């Protein structure tokens, strides 16, 4: 398998699944390591959701929409 195909298999799950079992078994480990997160890790990340909900978004790019319904004030 060429380097180009190995990299494609690392990046493209659909391509990787189209390979035969022997081709998938011959793939070297991804240099970034495991890329899947378990449920426990995902539950620990809920702090990011809370921070995003409390962020104030305000449009400051143009004068015509200042204070109008076209602004991004939240």
Steps between C-alpha positions, in 0.01 A plus 500: 500500500638841407557779752224697332251215554609454862440867573165485322402197709591690819291803399206348310289249694297408190817418306645311797184289527520419128837330549524125546564359847861423412556854368352652818715269713812610314438871565754653739367667813384859453778733620251705704393193694142417597257758365175377652370634831303288742177604670682600820728741310207652316306550825801683647489746207161646594671805648564624146126493429421704811763764412357535148147553634607787726704686237357834387510545122476857373541629144748787490583484130259754353306803620166431318424190705602644836207452736271364228356154448772434242771504763640191664424608855413205709 
